[in-house]
Amino acid sequence: MSVNENASVCVATSPRLLIKLTPTVPAGTPPAPVAEQRKHHTSGTGGGRQEPGCSAAPHTEPGAEDLARVPPVGKRLSLRLRRMGFSGWSPGAVEFFEGLQADNTKAYWSAHKEVYERSVRGPMAELLGELSGEFGPGRIARPYRDIRFRADKSPYKTEIYAALDRGGYVRFSADGLTAALGYYMMTAAQLARYREAVDDGTRGAELAELVERLRGAGLQVGGGQTLKSAPRGYPGGHPRIELLRCKGLICWRHWPVAPWLGTANAKDHVVGFLQTAAPLHQWLDQHVGPDPG
């Protein structure tokens, strides 16, 4: 699952969706969360090379603190938001981010903070509230970038994103809407289990078939970072070498700005994606899973 900043997406990240995105990915790629990655599904340090085998994945990585400090949305969604219901993001939300891209300063943020709360964060909270019954509570990442070790000192993220506790990631920006799920960057132990499963004739074939089916449905599937050649101990001519070279595996879909983003249909697109891509996450949970401890 483009992203406009390379600080730490793809989320307390959902133990289900851990995506850490690299800084220079084409528009349409999602960013990712990183909170419990080390324990569960992802982590890493962005900047991985994209090789021919695995397609580029989302790229903005929220540090663990990004979501950990934000209370879950869904269980305690305000009565006002529940009554209103999700009705999409208005053109004002796109204009807000376009303006922030052009003037990423505290002055702009302060002058437009009400627009952010009403037209950007409000709809995201409403959407998460409506998704919570099927996908669990969601957490919205903080809008502030961690610039401590960054050359780019722009203080604000030019996107809003959130992770769902049962798996899933949603992002909105001036580029449009993105949904994603999977294990963006695996720990060494997870990667060992992943490669063992991919190498296995039965489990590996099941994954390869699933990936092809998702791609046939118009979804993107790939690794956030990939090896240039076969991992140590595996032959370069392995029938599933593309999957073996991936250091994580995620599925995502990006929708550019269109009129329907300003309607409740935006929720239908996200739900449809999460339901279609769920088998990939289930495969990863079953054959890779979290790290103990």
C-alpha positions, 0 to 999 in steps of 0.5 A: 500500500504515495506516502508523503513522509518517511517517519516511522506507518502500515499502528498501539499498532494492531497486532494484526497489521504491522506495516513499516513503509519505506520513504520513496514509494509510488503514490498508492502505496500504503504506510504502516504501523509499527507498535508491537511489530517486534512481538507480532507482525512487523518492524524494520527500518524502512529503506529496503530495496525493492526487487523485481520479485515482490512489488513495492509496499506501503511506506510510512511507518508510525513509531510505536508511540504514534498509536500507543498514545491514542485511545482506541476508537470504537468502544468509546466513540462519542454518541454524537459521532455514532448518531452522525455515522460515517459519510466519507471525506469531503473535498475539504479534507483533500484540500486540507492535506494539499495545503499542508503539503504546500505549507507544513508549518505550525502556523498553517496547522493552527489556522486549520486545526478545526478543519482537520478535526471536523473534516479529516479526523472526525470521519476517520473516527466515525469509520473506525467506529462502524468497522469495530464490530467486525474488525475490532477497535481502531487506533488513529495515529498521531498527526505529528512526525518524529523528527528527532533523527530526520533531515526533513523537519516538517512537523506534521504528517500529510496523511491520517492513518489507523490500525484495527485490532483484529487486522487492517490498516486504513489511510487517507491523504490528498492522494486518496484512500488506502487499505492494507493488512499483513506482516510488513516486516518480520523479526528474524524468528518470524522470517525463519518460520515464514520461509520454512512455510513457503518452502513447504510443498503444501503450505507454500503452494497454498500461499502462492495460490492465494497470492495469485488469487488476490492479485487476480482480484486487483489487489497488490501483494508484496514485501516491504523489503526484499532480498536481491537474491535467494535467502541463504540455504534456499536455491535460486531456482526455487518455485516460490523464490519471489515469496522467499525473497520477501522479508514481510508480506502485505496486501493493499489497495489504493483508490485515488480521489474520486466523488465516492470518497465523500460518501458512505461508499468509502466504508464499503470499499474498505470492508470489501478489501479487508474481507477479500484479503483476510485469508492472507492474514489468516495464513500468516497468523497460522504459519508465522504468528507472533513472537513469544514474550 
